[in-house]
Structure formats: C-alpha cells, structure tokens
C-alpha cells in the first residue's frame, strides 16, 4: 500500500512542478512591465481560472493528501532496523575481549619508575635592593 501511494505521490509531484513552471505570472502582459496593470489588491487583479491553475489546485490538494497518508502509514508499520535481533548478554562483552598476557597486565598496572639523575636546583632570587640615597 505504501509503495502505491509513493508512486502516486511522485507522479503528482512531477505534474505539479510542470504545471507551476508553465504558468505565466500575474503581470506578464505589456502593461504590467510599466506598472500600469496593477490594482489595489495584494496579489494583483483577479483573472479567470485557466486550465493550468485548475491543474495546480488539484495537484496541490492531492500532494497534501498523499503526504499525510504516507506520514500516517509510516507510523503504523513499526519496522525497525534491529527488529528480530536479540540483545547481547551482559557478560558477552567480557567474553569477546581477547585475554591479555600476564606481562601486559603487570606493565599496565605498575607505573613507570622515575629516573632522575640530579635533583632540581633550588634557587632563591632576592629582589633587587634600592640604592641608598644620602
């Protein structure tokens, strides 16, 4: 059912795109180019409905209906990418890790020894003394 509605939806989209692109604008005549064809309405003068405007209206309504139906059908299917797959056991992660060698564990647990040859020198800096004024 979803596949059929998707095919109809795509066809309606193509027809709607073609119908909108083939229509001429409201002020497409010569008077509109010089500002003489307008009226006081927001979208220009109301003209008679052509066949292209009727096709656009019908396709727009069908587009909305198919969009809503696809949305409703997508929520009722309940399919998941992981449906039917069992969750792993809690101890499965520990079993899948490779066993570490005893030497590796000792090296990982004990921190490396510090090998300093000379202790850092302690230097005390005195602030420069002010010259005596006499």
C-alpha positions in Angstrom: 0.0 0.0 0.0 2.8 2.4 0.9 4.6 1.7 -2.4 1.5 2.5 -4.4 0.9 5.8 -2.6 4.6 6.6 -3.0 4.4 6.1 -6.8 1.3 8.3 -7.0 2.9 10.9 -4.8 6.0 11.1 -7.1 3.8 11.4 -10.2 1.8 14.2 -8.6 5.0 16.0 -7.7 6.2 15.9 -11.3 2.8 17.1 -12.6 2.7 19.9 -10.0 6.2 21.1 -10.9 5.4 21.2 -14.6 2.1 22.9 -14.0 3.7 25.7 -11.9 6.6 26.3 -14.3 4.3 26.5 -17.3 2.0 29.2 -15.8 2.6 32.8 -16.6 2.9 35.5 -14.0 0.1 37.8 -12.9 1.6 40.9 -14.7 3.0 39.1 -17.7 1.4 41.5 -20.3 3.0 44.7 -21.7 1.1 47.0 -19.3 2.5 45.1 -16.3 6.0 45.8 -17.4 5.5 49.6 -17.0 3.4 49.4 -13.8 0.0 50.0 -15.5 -1.6 46.6 -15.0 -1.8 46.5 -11.2 -4.8 47.2 -9.0 -5.2 47.9 -5.3 -5.3 44.2 -4.3 -2.3 42.5 -2.7 -1.7 39.9 -5.4 -2.8 41.9 -8.4 -6.0 41.7 -10.4 -8.1 38.5 -10.2 -8.4 36.8 -13.5 -10.4 33.9 -14.7 -9.2 30.5 -13.8 -7.2 28.8 -16.6 -6.8 25.1 -17.1 -3.3 25.3 -15.6 -4.4 27.0 -12.5 -7.1 24.2 -12.0 -4.4 21.5 -12.5 -2.2 23.3 -10.0 -5.0 23.4 -7.4 -5.9 19.7 -7.9 -2.3 18.6 -7.8 -1.6 20.7 -4.6 -4.6 19.1 -2.8 -3.6 15.6 -3.9 0.0 16.3 -2.9 -1.1 17.2 0.6 -3.4 14.1 0.9 -0.7 11.7 -0.3 1.9 13.4 2.0 -0.4 13.0 5.1 -1.3 9.4 4.1 2.4 8.5 3.8 3.1 10.0 7.2 0.3 8.1 8.8 1.3 4.8 7.2 4.9 5.3 8.2 3.9 5.5 11.9 1.8 2.3 11.8 4.3 0.0 10.3 6.6 -0.2 13.3 9.5 -1.7 11.5 13.0 -1.1 12.9 16.4 -1.8 11.6 17.1 -4.0 14.6 13.8 -5.8 14.8 14.2 -9.5 15.4 17.7 -9.1 16.8 18.3 -10.2 20.3 20.2 -8.1 22.7 23.6 -9.5 23.8 24.0 -10.8 27.3 25.7 -8.6 29.8 28.7 -10.8 30.2 29.1 -11.2 26.5 31.3 -8.1 26.2 33.8 -9.6 28.7 33.9 -12.9 26.8 34.5 -11.3 23.4 37.6 -9.4 24.6 40.9 -11.2 24.0 42.7 -12.4 27.1 45.7 -10.2 28.0 49.1 -11.7 28.7 50.3 -11.7 32.3 53.3 -9.4 31.3 50.9 -6.9 29.7 48.7 -6.7 32.8 51.7 -6.0 35.1 53.0 -3.3 32.7 49.6 -1.7 32.6 49.1 -1.7 36.4 52.5 -0.5 37.6 53.5 3.0 36.8 57.0 3.5 35.2 59.8 4.2 37.7 61.1 7.8 37.9 64.7 8.0 36.9 66.1 11.4 37.8 69.8 11.8 37.9 70.0 15.2 39.6 67.5 16.8 41.9 66.3 20.2 40.6 68.4 23.0 41.9 66.8 25.3 44.4 67.5 28.9 43.6 66.3 31.8 45.7 66.1 35.0 43.9 66.3 38.2 46.0 64.6 41.2 44.8 67.0 43.9 43.7 67.7 46.3 46.5 67.1 50.0 46.1 70.1 52.3 46.0 70.7 54.3 49.2 70.1 58.0 48.9 72.2 60.2 51.1 
